[in-house]
Amino acid sequence: MYVIEIEFATPEYDDAVRLRYEVLRKPLGLEYTPEQLAAEYDNYHLAAYTNNGQLIGYLNLTPFEGRAIKMRQVAVEPHAQGLGTGRKLVEASEILARKMGYQTMVLHARESAVAFYQKLDYKVVGERFEEVSIPHFFMEKAL
């Protein structure tokens, strides 16, 4: 498995949007709007691939406030979950964020993913809240 940065509005990005839709939005009965996707033009996009080039994971980094960057839209193919794909994506995103001079990574974790992020040293900040119709927690980690 390997993780690389991909560019917005490329075939690789389109594949990542399809993966995100299948894993994150379709189960909730939600779609991406053209405006939501257009807002990602200046974000950083990381994709995980099998050694034979199959897309199995994605995450997005969006500048947040000050020296913080926000991890968003973390999606891993169901057959690749529990095999280290998410961990490799998060680790690659932290390396990239540090190289760009960010000091803090923040994210909105689905309640079901909090334990995953805690294993990677992310801390819950504040109370549970609802986003896209399901419970989330704000989490952060000093880089």
Residue, then its C-alpha position, 0 to 999 in steps of 0.5 A: m500500500y502507498v499514499i500519495e497526494i492527488e490533484f483536484a479535478t483529475p480522474e484520481y480526484d473523481d475516483a476519490v469522490r466516488l469512494r467518499y460517496e459510497v463510504l460516507r454519504k450513500p449510507l446516510g442518504l446524502e449527496y455531494t453538491p457541486e458547491q461542496l466539491a468546488a470548495e475543495y479546489d485549494n485543499y490537499h488530497l491524499a489517496a491510498y492505493t494498493n500496490n497494484g494501483q487500486l484506490i482504497g482510501y482518501l482524506n482531505l486537509t483543509p487549512f483551518e485557523g492559524r497554524a491548524i489544519k483540518m482533516r476531513q472526509v476520511a474514507v476507506e473501502p470496507h474491505a480495506q478497513g482494519l488493515g492499516t489503511g486509515r492509519k497510513l493515511v493519517e500518518a501521511s497527512e500529519i507528515l504533510a501538515r508538519k512540512m507545511g508548517y502546521q502545528t495542530m491537526v483538528l477533525h470532526a470524528r464520527e462517534s464510531a471513529v473516536a477510538f481509532y483517532q484516540k489510538l493515534d493520540y488525538k484528544v476529544v475537545g468539547e461535547r458531542f454534536e450532530e453533523v450530517s445527521i449523526p453524532h460527532f466529536f471535535m478532536e485535535k492533536a499537536l503536530 
